Amino acid sequence: MPLYVRDERVNQLAEQAQKILKAPTKTDAIRQALERVVKEDEQRPPLAERLEKIKQRYQGMGSVDPDFDEKAFLDEMWGDI
């Protein structure tokens, strides 16, 4: 099925991609760009795995100090004492 580009900005991007990728045609440039996006997405770790890493980093920071005065800390940081 043919792909018809009717949007001028998309056409300009395809031309830029063609130059960057040294593709023989705009169609080939679009194919290469789309393949890269799909491959990148396939290689990205699942969301649950990424969130687990964030959770582990957060838990590794230690427990929260219940006596910490955030307002005083921010006032001091900004010189509003």
C-alpha positions in Angstrom: 0.0 0.0 0.0 1.5 3.4 -1.0 2.2 6.1 1.5 1.2 9.6 0.4 2.7 12.5 2.3 0.4 15.5 2.2 1.9 17.4 5.1 4.7 19.7 4.1 6.5 19.5 7.4 6.5 15.7 7.2 7.9 16.0 3.7 10.7 18.3 4.9 11.5 15.9 7.8 11.7 13.0 5.3 14.1 15.0 3.1 16.3 15.8 6.2 16.2 12.2 7.2 17.2 11.2 3.7 20.3 13.4 3.8 21.2 12.3 7.4 20.8 8.6 6.6 22.3 9.0 3.1 19.2 7.1 1.9 18.7 6.8 -1.9 15.0 7.9 -1.5 12.7 9.5 1.0 10.8 6.3 1.2 13.9 4.5 2.2 14.7 7.2 4.8 11.3 6.9 6.3 11.6 3.1 6.4 15.0 3.3 8.2 13.8 5.9 10.7 10.7 3.9 11.5 12.8 0.7 11.9 15.0 2.5 14.3 12.1 3.7 16.4 10.6 0.2 16.5 13.9 -1.4 17.4 14.6 1.2 20.1 11.2 0.5 21.6 11.7 -3.3 21.5 15.0 -3.0 23.3 13.7 -0.7 26.0 13.1 -2.5 29.3 9.5 -2.9 30.3 7.9 -0.2 32.4 7.6 -2.4 35.5 11.3 -3.1 35.3 12.2 0.6 35.0 9.9 1.5 37.9 11.4 -1.2 40.1 14.9 0.4 39.5 13.5 3.8 40.5 11.9 2.2 43.6 15.1 0.6 44.6 17.0 3.8 44.3 14.4 5.6 46.4 14.4 3.0 49.1 18.2 3.1 49.1 18.1 6.7 50.1 17.1 5.8 53.7 14.2 6.6 55.8 12.5 10.0 56.1 13.5 12.2 59.1 10.2 13.0 60.8 11.8 16.1 62.4 13.0 17.6 59.2 11.6 21.1 58.7 11.4 21.5 54.9 10.2 25.1 55.0 13.2 26.2 57.2 15.5 24.2 54.8 14.1 25.9 51.7 14.2 29.4 53.4 17.8 28.9 54.3 18.6 27.6 50.8 17.1 30.7 49.2 18.5 33.1 51.8 15.2 34.0 53.2 16.2 33.8 56.9 
